[in-house]
Amino acid sequence: MEVLNTIAALKSLLGPIKLAKQKIALVPTMGALHKGHVSLIKMAQQQADIVVCSIFVNPTQFTDPKDLEKYPRPLEHDMAMLKDAGCDVVFMPSVKEMYPAEEKWHIDLGPAEFLLEGEFRKGHYQGVTQIVKKLFDAISPDVAFFGQKDYQQVLMIQNMVAYFNLPVQIISCPIIREDDGLAMSSRNIHLDATDRKNALVLSRALTYVSENFKNKSIPELLEKAKQLIEETPGVELDYFTIADGQTLLPETDKNDQNIIALVAAKVGQTRLIDNMILS
């Protein structure tokens, strides 16, 4: 497993691989890895010759400086996981490497940028697409893998790829859950035992909606899901929506092709998101 810290070293290593027409996959992460990340690497290995995993806690996507400060960085643990997963290349740049000079970044990501997470974390997706574009420029991957848990993020990255007409395929991979249903997340490390138990209401509410989608109306499903969450102590609901999977606007027609339920809530001091595809 090669561990590189500069774009120059990365390009030097990957140049001959590109010339040999070998397929390169990228799995971008902010570290604090879990089984969800490993599942992305495993899927990447099935579809590419070389898998590059990046670890970079990107400052431009944090709307709260305290959130950036307390983001977990268990480097030793992460490197062991990547080695076990059979990752080929780890790219671990410094902030100065990725942002050598001050730069302005703002692109049109479409109206969905300002909904849901975009409403609660203004400017977040500009920061996300900024760093992903930098990683794409440095690595020139043929394919990149992202987790479905950050559903809106995947949409925004797809919009960014379309905006620049980049030759990279974006693949969204299924959410990996704990045995009790909790979606795996780097933020789960901040949950104490009580919060961890209370957090299960998010997947419970999503499962209720999924299981009753055919026989109940959308307003009924939303009412029950919100009630379940709001009745749980220590959980503060930001949103629960049943939306069009492309526009993220509230869905009214259950016969539409692409429908998803999305939720965000603060559990104790930790903000969690989750979702479930309904059709």
DRENDO-1510 file (C-alpha; in Angstrom, 1 decimal, always signed):
<recs>
REC; n; res; u; v; w
REC; 1; MET; +0.0; +0.0; +0.0 .
REC; 2; GLU; +1.5; +3.3; -1.2 .
REC; 3; VAL; +0.9; +6.3; +1.1 .
REC; 4; LEU; +1.4; +9.7; -0.6 .
REC; 5; ASN; +1.1; +13.3; +0.6 .
REC; 6; THR; +1.6; +15.4; -2.5 .
REC; 7; ILE; -0.3; +15.8; -5.8 .
REC; 8; ALA; +3.1; +15.6; -7.7 .
REC; 9; ALA; +3.9; +12.2; -6.1 .
REC; 10; LEU; +0.4; +11.0; -6.9 .
REC; 11; LYS; +0.5; +12.0; -10.6 .
REC; 12; SER; +4.0; +10.5; -10.9 .
REC; 13; LEU; +2.7; +7.1; -9.6 .
REC; 14; LEU; -0.6; +7.1; -11.5 .
REC; 15; GLY; +0.7; +8.5; -14.8 .
REC; 16; PRO; +2.1; +5.1; -16.1 .
REC; 17; ILE; -1.1; +3.3; -14.8 .
REC; 18; LYS; -3.2; +5.7; -16.9 .
REC; 19; LEU; -0.9; +5.2; -20.0 .
REC; 20; ALA; -1.3; +1.4; -19.6 .
REC; 21; LYS; -5.1; +1.9; -19.8 .
REC; 22; GLN; -5.7; +0.5; -16.4 .
REC; 23; LYS; -8.9; +1.6; -14.7 .
REC; 24; ILE; -8.4; +3.9; -11.6 .
REC; 25; ALA; -11.1; +4.1; -8.9 .
REC; 26; LEU; -11.3; +6.8; -6.2 .
REC; 27; VAL; -12.9; +6.5; -2.8 .
REC; 28; PRO; -12.8; +10.0; -1.2 .
REC; 29; THR; -13.0; +10.0; +2.7 .
REC; 30; MET; -12.4; +12.3; +5.6 .
REC; 31; GLY; -11.0; +9.4; +7.6 .
REC; 32; ALA; -12.6; +8.0; +10.8 .
REC; 33; LEU; -13.2; +5.0; +8.6 .
REC; 34; HIS; -15.8; +2.3; +9.3 .
REC; 35; LYS; -17.3; -0.8; +7.5 .
REC; 36; GLY; -19.2; +1.5; +5.2 .
REC; 37; HIS; -16.0; +2.9; +3.8 .
REC; 38; VAL; -14.6; -0.6; +3.4 .
REC; 39; SER; -17.7; -1.6; +1.4 .
REC; 40; LEU; -16.9; +1.2; -1.0 .
REC; 41; ILE; -13.3; +0.0; -1.4 .
REC; 42; LYS; -14.6; -3.6; -2.0 .
REC; 43; MET; -17.0; -2.4; -4.7 .
REC; 44; ALA; -14.2; -0.3; -6.2 .
REC; 45; GLN; -11.9; -3.3; -6.4 .
REC; 46; GLN; -14.5; -5.2; -8.4 .
REC; 47; GLN; -14.7; -2.4; -11.0 .
REC; 48; ALA; -11.1; -1.1; -11.3 .
REC; 49; ASP; -7.5; -2.2; -11.4 .
REC; 50; ILE; -6.2; +0.4; -8.9 .
REC; 51; VAL; -8.1; +1.8; -5.9 .
REC; 52; VAL; -7.0; +5.2; -4.5 .
REC; 53; CYS; -8.5; +6.2; -1.1 .
REC; 54; SER; -8.1; +9.8; +0.0 .
REC; 55; ILE; -8.1; +10.9; +3.6 .
REC; 56; PHE; -8.6; +14.7; +4.0 .
REC; 57; VAL; -10.7; +16.6; +6.5 .
REC; 58; ASN; -11.7; +19.4; +4.1 .
REC; 59; PRO; -12.1; +22.8; +5.9 .
REC; 60; THR; -14.2; +24.5; +3.2 .
REC; 61; GLN; -17.2; +22.2; +3.7 .
REC; 62; PHE; -17.6; +22.8; +7.5 .
REC; 63; THR; -20.1; +25.5; +8.3 .
REC; 64; ASP; -19.3; +25.4; +12.0 .
REC; 65; PRO; -15.6; +25.8; +13.0 .
REC; 66; LYS; -16.3; +23.7; +16.2 .
REC; 67; ASP; -17.5; +20.8; +14.0 .
REC; 68; LEU; -14.2; +20.9; +12.1 .
REC; 69; GLU; -12.2; +21.0; +15.3 .
REC; 70; LYS; -13.9; +18.0; +16.9 .
REC; 71; TYR; -14.0; +15.8; +13.7 .
REC; 72; PRO; -12.4; +12.5; +14.6 .
REC; 73; ARG; -9.0; +11.7; +13.2 .
REC; 74; PRO; -8.0; +8.2; +14.3 .
REC; 75; LEU; -5.2; +7.9; +11.7 .
REC; 76; GLU; -3.6; +4.6; +13.0 .
REC; 77; HIS; -6.9; +2.9; +13.0 .
REC; 78; ASP; -7.7; +4.2; +9.5 .
REC; 79; MET; -4.4; +3.0; +8.0 .
REC; 80; ALA; -4.9; -0.5; +9.5 .
REC; 81; MET; -8.4; -0.7; +8.0 .
REC; 82; LEU; -7.1; +0.4; +4.6 .
REC; 83; LYS; -4.3; -2.1; +4.6 .
REC; 84; ASP; -6.7; -4.9; +5.6 .
REC; 85; ALA; -9.1; -3.9; +2.9 .
REC; 86; GLY; -6.3; -4.2; +0.3 .
REC; 87; CYS; -6.3; -0.5; -0.8 .
REC; 88; ASP; -3.6; +0.2; -3.3 .
REC; 89; VAL; -2.9; +3.9; -2.8 .
REC; 90; VAL; -3.7; +6.3; +0.1 .
REC; 91; PHE; -3.6; +10.0; -0.6 .
REC; 92; MET; -3.3; +12.0; +2.6 .
REC; 93; PRO; -2.5; +15.7; +1.7 .
REC; 94; SER; -2.1; +18.6; +4.0 .
REC; 95; VAL; -4.5; +21.6; +3.8 .
REC; 96; LYS; -1.6; +23.6; +2.3 .
REC; 97; GLU; -1.2; +21.0; -0.4 .
REC; 98; MET; -4.9; +21.2; -1.4 .
REC; 99; TYR; -5.3; +24.9; -0.9 .
REC; 100; PRO; -1.9; +26.5; -1.7 .
REC; 101; ALA; -3.5; +29.9; -2.2 .
REC; 102; GLU; -6.7; +31.6; -1.3 .
REC; 103; GLU; -9.3; +30.8; -4.0 .
REC; 104; LYS; -12.9; +31.7; -4.8 .
REC; 105; TRP; -15.2; +28.8; -5.7 .
REC; 106; HIS; -18.9; +29.0; -6.5 .
REC; 107; ILE; -20.6; +26.9; -9.2 .
REC; 108; ASP; -24.3; +26.4; -10.0 .
REC; 109; LEU; -25.3; +23.1; -8.4 .
REC; 110; GLY; -29.0; +23.5; -9.2 .
REC; 111; PRO; -31.9; +24.3; -6.8 .
REC; 112; ALA; -31.5; +21.1; -4.8 .
REC; 113; GLU; -28.3; +22.7; -3.2 .
REC; 114; PHE; -30.4; +24.9; -1.0 .
REC; 115; LEU; -32.9; +22.2; +0.2 .
REC; 116; LEU; -32.6; +19.9; +3.3 .
REC; 117; GLU; -28.9; +19.8; +4.3 .
REC; 118; GLY; -28.3; +22.9; +2.1 .
REC; 119; GLU; -30.8; +24.8; +4.3 .
REC; 120; PHE; -29.2; +23.8; +7.6 .
REC; 121; ARG; -25.5; +24.0; +6.3 .
REC; 122; LYS; -25.4; +26.9; +3.9 .
REC; 123; GLY; -22.4; +26.7; +1.6 .
REC; 124; HIS; -21.6; +23.1; +2.6 .
REC; 125; TYR; -22.0; +21.6; -0.9 .
REC; 126; GLN; -19.9; +24.3; -2.5 .
REC; 127; GLY; -17.1; +23.2; -0.2 .
REC; 128; VAL; -17.8; +19.5; -0.9 .
REC; 129; THR; -17.7; +19.9; -4.7 .
REC; 130; GLN; -14.6; +22.2; -4.5 .
REC; 131; ILE; -12.5; +19.4; -2.8 .
REC; 132; VAL; -14.0; +16.6; -4.9 .
REC; 133; LYS; -13.1; +18.5; -8.1 .
REC; 134; LYS; -9.5; +19.0; -6.7 .
REC; 135; LEU; -9.2; +15.3; -6.0 .
REC; 136; PHE; -10.5; +14.4; -9.5 .
REC; 137; ASP; -8.0; +16.8; -11.0 .
REC; 138; ALA; -5.1; +15.2; -9.0 .
REC; 139; ILE; -6.1; +11.6; -9.6 .
REC; 140; SER; -8.0; +11.6; -12.9 .
REC; 141; PRO; -10.1; +8.6; -11.8 .
REC; 142; ASP; -12.3; +6.7; -14.2 .
REC; 143; VAL; -14.8; +6.0; -11.5 .
REC; 144; ALA; -15.5; +7.3; -8.0 .
REC; 145; PHE; -17.5; +5.7; -5.2 .
REC; 146; PHE; -19.6; +7.5; -2.6 .
REC; 147; GLY; -22.0; +6.3; +0.1 .
REC; 148; GLN; -25.7; +6.6; -0.3 .
REC; 149; LYS; -26.0; +7.8; +3.3 .
REC; 150; ASP; -24.9; +11.2; +2.0 .
REC; 151; TYR; -27.6; +11.0; -0.7 .
REC; 152; GLN; -27.8; +14.8; -1.4 .
REC; 153; GLN; -24.0; +15.0; -1.5 .
REC; 154; VAL; -23.9; +12.4; -4.3 .
REC; 155; LEU; -26.5; +14.4; -6.2 .
REC; 156; MET; -24.4; +17.6; -5.9 .
REC; 157; ILE; -21.3; +15.8; -7.0 .
REC; 158; GLN; -23.1; +14.4; -10.1 .
REC; 159; ASN; -24.2; +18.0; -10.8 .
REC; 160; MET; -20.6; +19.2; -10.5 .
REC; 161; VAL; -19.4; +16.5; -12.8 .
REC; 162; ALA; -22.1; +17.5; -15.4 .
REC; 163; TYR; -21.2; +21.2; -14.9 .
REC; 164; PHE; -17.5; +20.6; -15.8 .
REC; 165; ASN; -18.3; +17.7; -18.2 .
REC; 166; LEU; -15.8; +15.5; -16.4 .
REC; 167; PRO; -15.0; +12.0; -17.7 .
REC; 168; VAL; -15.6; +10.2; -14.4 .
REC; 169; GLN; -18.5; +7.8; -13.5 .
REC; 170; ILE; -20.1; +8.4; -10.1 .
REC; 171; ILE; -21.3; +5.3; -8.2 .
REC; 172; SER; -23.5; +5.5; -5.1 .
REC; 173; CYS; -23.2; +2.5; -2.9 .
REC; 174; PRO; -25.8; +1.2; -0.4 .
REC; 175; ILE; -25.9; +2.3; +3.3 .
REC; 176; ILE; -24.1; -0.1; +5.6 .
REC; 177; ARG; -25.9; -0.4; +9.0 .
REC; 178; GLU; -25.1; -1.8; +12.4 .
REC; 179; ASP; -27.0; -4.9; +13.4 .
REC; 180; ASP; -29.6; -2.8; +15.2 .
REC; 181; GLY; -30.2; -0.6; +12.1 .
REC; 182; LEU; -28.1; +2.5; +12.9 .
REC; 183; ALA; -26.5; +3.8; +9.7 .
REC; 184; MET; -22.7; +3.7; +10.1 .
REC; 185; SER; -21.2; +7.1; +10.4 .
REC; 186; SER; -17.9; +8.7; +11.5 .
REC; 187; ARG; -20.0; +10.8; +13.8 .
REC; 188; ASN; -21.4; +7.8; +15.8 .
REC; 189; ILE; -18.2; +7.9; +17.8 .
REC; 190; HIS; -19.6; +11.0; +19.6 .
REC; 191; LEU; -22.8; +9.2; +20.8 .
REC; 192; ASP; -22.9; +8.1; +24.4 .
REC; 193; ALA; -24.8; +4.9; +25.4 .
REC; 194; THR; -28.1; +6.8; +25.8 .
REC; 195; ASP; -27.8; +8.8; +22.6 .
REC; 196; ARG; -26.8; +5.6; +20.7 .
REC; 197; LYS; -30.0; +4.0; +21.8 .
REC; 198; ASN; -32.1; +7.1; +21.0 .
REC; 199; ALA; -30.5; +7.4; +17.6 .
REC; 200; LEU; -32.2; +4.1; +16.5 .
REC; 201; VAL; -35.4; +6.0; +16.1 .
REC; 202; LEU; -34.1; +7.4; +12.8 .
REC; 203; SER; -33.8; +4.0; +11.1 .
REC; 204; ARG; -37.0; +2.9; +12.8 .
REC; 205; ALA; -39.0; +5.8; +11.3 .
REC; 206; LEU; -37.5; +5.2; +7.9 .
REC; 207; THR; -38.3; +1.4; +8.1 .
REC; 208; TYR; -41.9; +2.2; +9.1 .
REC; 209; VAL; -42.3; +4.4; +6.0 .
REC; 210; SER; -40.7; +1.8; +3.7 .
REC; 211; GLU; -42.8; -1.0; +5.1 .
REC; 212; ASN; -46.1; +1.0; +4.9 .
REC; 213; PHE; -45.4; +2.9; +1.7 .
REC; 214; LYS; -47.9; +0.9; -0.4 .
REC; 215; ASN; -50.8; +1.0; +2.0 .
REC; 216; LYS; -50.7; +4.5; +3.5 .
REC; 217; SER; -50.7; +8.0; +2.1 .
REC; 218; ILE; -47.7; +10.2; +2.1 .
REC; 219; PRO; -49.2; +12.6; +4.6 .
REC; 220; GLU; -50.0; +9.7; +7.0 .
REC; 221; LEU; -46.5; +8.3; +6.6 .
REC; 222; LEU; -44.8; +11.6; +7.3 .
REC; 223; GLU; -47.1; +12.3; +10.3 .
REC; 224; LYS; -46.3; +8.9; +11.9 .
REC; 225; ALA; -42.5; +9.1; +11.2 .
REC; 226; LYS; -42.2; +12.6; +12.7 .
REC; 227; GLN; -44.3; +11.5; +15.7 .
REC; 228; LEU; -41.9; +8.6; +16.3 .
REC; 229; ILE; -38.9; +10.9; +16.3 .
REC; 230; GLU; -40.4; +13.8; +18.2 .
REC; 231; GLU; -41.5; +11.4; +21.0 .
REC; 232; THR; -38.0; +10.2; +21.5 .
REC; 233; PRO; -36.1; +12.0; +24.3 .
REC; 234; GLY; -32.9; +13.7; +23.4 .
REC; 235; VAL; -33.7; +13.8; +19.7 .
REC; 236; GLU; -34.3; +17.1; +17.9 .
REC; 237; LEU; -35.7; +16.7; +14.4 .
REC; 238; ASP; -34.4; +19.0; +11.7 .
REC; 239; TYR; -36.4; +17.4; +8.9 .
REC; 240; PHE; -38.1; +14.2; +7.7 .
REC; 241; THR; -39.2; +14.3; +4.1 .
REC; 242; ILE; -40.5; +12.0; +1.4 .
REC; 243; ALA; -39.0; +13.5; -1.7 .
REC; 244; ASP; -38.3; +13.2; -5.4 .
REC; 245; GLY; -34.9; +11.5; -5.7 .
REC; 246; GLN; -33.7; +13.9; -8.3 .
REC; 247; THR; -35.1; +17.3; -7.2 .
REC; 248; LEU; -35.4; +16.6; -3.5 .
REC; 249; LEU; -38.7; +18.4; -3.6 .
REC; 250; PRO; -41.5; +16.9; -1.5 .
REC; 251; GLU; -43.1; +14.0; -3.3 .
REC; 252; THR; -46.9; +13.9; -3.8 .
REC; 253; ASP; -47.3; +11.0; -6.3 .
REC; 254; LYS; -46.5; +7.5; -4.9 .
REC; 255; ASN; -46.4; +6.2; -8.5 .
REC; 256; ASP; -43.3; +8.2; -9.4 .
REC; 257; GLN; -40.2; +6.2; -10.2 .
REC; 258; ASN; -37.6; +7.8; -7.9 .
REC; 259; ILE; -38.8; +8.4; -4.3 .
REC; 260; ILE; -36.6; +8.6; -1.2 .
REC; 261; ALA; -37.3; +9.3; +2.5 .
REC; 262; LEU; -34.6; +11.5; +4.1 .
REC; 263; VAL; -34.1; +12.4; +7.8 .
REC; 264; ALA; -31.8; +14.6; +9.8 .
REC; 265; ALA; -31.8; +15.1; +13.6 .
REC; 266; LYS; -29.6; +16.1; +16.4 .
REC; 267; VAL; -29.2; +13.3; +18.9 .
REC; 268; GLY; -27.7; +14.7; +22.1 .
REC; 269; GLN; -25.0; +16.9; +20.7 .
REC; 270; THR; -24.5; +15.0; +17.5 .
REC; 271; ARG; -26.2; +15.7; +14.2 .
REC; 272; LEU; -27.1; +12.5; +12.2 .
REC; 273; ILE; -28.6; +11.9; +8.7 .
REC; 274; ASP; -30.1; +8.8; +7.2 .
REC; 275; ASN; -32.3; +7.9; +4.2 .
REC; 276; MET; -34.1; +5.0; +2.6 .
REC; 277; ILE; -35.0; +4.6; -1.1 .
REC; 278; LEU; -38.7; +3.8; -1.4 .
REC; 279; SER; -39.1; +3.2; -5.1 .
</recs>
